[in-house]
Amino acid sequence: MKHRAIIFDLDGTLLNTLDDIAISANRVLNNHGYPLHNTNRYKKFVGNGMEALVRKILPANIDDESIVKQCLSELIEIYSKSWHRTTDLYPGIKEMLNSLQDKRIRLSVFSNKPHEFTTAHVEHFLSDWNFEVVLGVKEGIPAKPDPFAALEIAKIMSIPVNEFIYAGDTSTDMKTAAGAKMFSAGVLWGFRDENELRESGAKAIISSPEELLKLL
């Protein structure tokens, strides 16, 4: 077995969080009288953290940093009360995680969500499985595609980076894997398409969670 551990992205990889994010973000826009976005458009907006999300959804003529900070604060407040309303595991994730656990594959999560939201999601939706390290963005943990957190996870787990699969659904995830010198697996059930994943250097493309087992 060439891969003994997997680091998973969270949104768009293990959990379908899109509706809860879109609803929360559109509430912020509505509060300020800005145009709302179709939920499907949020597939392109997410992936690089909450501040980046806010900058993408605001009208192009809004460049006042105080407005960005105000909208970010509002988004965190609104999302903190609604992050679990429609979010759920993607089909096949439960069975995949059961199989990985049976095979003694060691698991961790790294998300560009704020750390407190990342841990809350894992505790709420993924508590049936042992994720040894769960990290989101916080002080000292830079956002992807910086590979720092992926390398830190490898260090904590005492497993060489070449024995990791890094699984995610965006170019940001594939670049993170490349930076950490981990095997990158791009998943097609998430928020981005195959072209983006391949162009970003994905070593494997998988269309269903069970296909991940073939990469071990």
N, C-alpha and C positions, 0 to 999 in steps of 0.2 A: 504494500500500500504506500504510494508515493506521497499522499497528502494525509496528514494526521489531524489537521485542524482547519476550521473555517471561520473567517470573520464575515459576518453578514451586515450589509446595509439594512436599514429598518424600513423606511417609507418606500413603497414601490418594490420591495423585495420580500420581506416577511409579512408586512401589513399594508393593506390598502387604506391609506389615511386621507385620500384625496378629497372626499366630500367634506369631512370635518375641517380640513384646512381651507378649502374654498369657501365654505359657509362663513367661517370665522373672518377670513380676509375680506370677503365682500361686505360683511357687517361694518368693518372699519371704513371701507370705501364709502359705504352708504352714509355713515355718520358724518362724513366730510363733504357729501354731495358729489363725489367723484363717480365716474362710470364704473359699473360692475363688469366682471368677466365671467364668461361661461365656464362651468366647472372643468370642462375638458382642456381649456387653455392653461389651467393650473399645472397640467403635466409638464409644461415647459418652464413654468415659473419656479417650481420647487427643486430642491436638490443641493442648494448652496447655502442653506441656513435662512433664518427668519429675516435678518436685516436685508439680505439679498432679495428675498421674496418681496418685501415691502417696496424696495426700489423698483422692482420689475412691474408691480401692479399699479403703482402711482402713475398718473398722467405724465407724459413725456416732458411737459413744461414745468413740472414741479421739481425744483432742485434746491429748495430750502432745507437745510439739514435739520432744522428744528421741527419741520413737518415730518420728516422721515423718522426722527426719534419719537415724536408724539404718536405716530401711527404704529411704530414698532411696539411701544409700550401698550397701546390699546390692543394690538393683536395678541400679545402675550397674555393680557388680562382676559380677553374673550376666549382664547383657545384653552386657557387653563381650566375653564368651566365646561368645555364642550368637546375635548379631544377624543372622548371615548363613545360618542353618541352613535356614529355609524361605522367607525373603524372596525376592521376585523381581519383575521388571517386570510390570505389568499387561498383558494382551493388547492389542496394537495400539500400545503405547508405542514400541517399537523402530521401527516403520514411520513413526509420526508424527514422531519425532525425526529420522529420515533425511530426511523430506520438509522439515522445518523447516531443517535444515542445507543441503539443496539450494537452498532459497529464500533462503539467507543471513540467516535470522532469527537474531538473537543471543540467547543463552540464559544464564540464571543460576538458582540455587536459593537459596531461603531457607526454613529449617525451624525449628520450635520444639524440635527435638532439640538436645542439647548439640552444640557445634561439632565436637568430635572425632568424634562418631558421624555427624554429617552428612557431613563430608568422607570418612570411611571408606566410607560407603554409596555416595557418588558415585564414588569411585575404584574400588570393587569392582564395582558394577553398571552404571555409566553412563560408563565410560571411553572408549567408542567415540565419544562426542560431546563437543563443546567447550562446557563450561559456564564462562563467563568469570569469574563470581564465585560462590562457594559459601559460604554463611554459615549457621551455626547459632547458638544462644544461647551467649554467652560474656560475659566482662567487657567492657563497652562496647557490647554488642549486646543490647538488651532484646528480650524475647519479643514475638511478635505477640499482640494486634493493634496494638501500637505500630508505626507506620509507619517508624521510624527506619532500619531495615536496608534496607527497600525503597527509600527515598530515597537511602540511601548507595550502593546498587547502581546506581541511575540516574546518580548523580554519577560513580562510577567508570567506567561505560560511556559516559559523555558523551552520553546520549540523553534527550530531554525525557520527563517522566513520562507525558504524554498519548500517547506512542508505545509504551507498554508494555501488555501484557496480564499480569494477575496471575492465575494459574490455581491453584485449590485446591479442597478438598473439604469445608471446614467454614465455619461462620459467622466463625470467627477470621480465616480467609483473606480473606473478603469484606470484613470490617471493616478489615483491613490495606490492601487495595486502595483502599477508599474514603478512608482516611486519607492515603494517598500520592497520591490523585487519579489512579489508574491504572484501566484497564478491567478489571473483574472477571469472570472466567469460572469458574462453579461446575461441577465435574465430578461426575457421578452414579455413577461406578464405585467411588468411595472409601467413606468411613466414615459419611457423613451423607446425609440425604434432600433432595429437591428443595425441600420447604417451608422447611427451615432456610436453605438457600442463598438462596431468593427473599426470605424475610423479612429476611435480612441484607444485602440490596441487590445481589445478583448482577445484573450487566448482561446476562449470557448464561448459559444452562444448556446443557451439552453432555453427551450420553449415551455418546459414544465418542470416543477420542482423535483420530480422523480429522476429527471435526467442528471441532476447534480450528483447522484450516487455513482454514476458512471465515470466521474472524474477523480474518484478516490484512488 
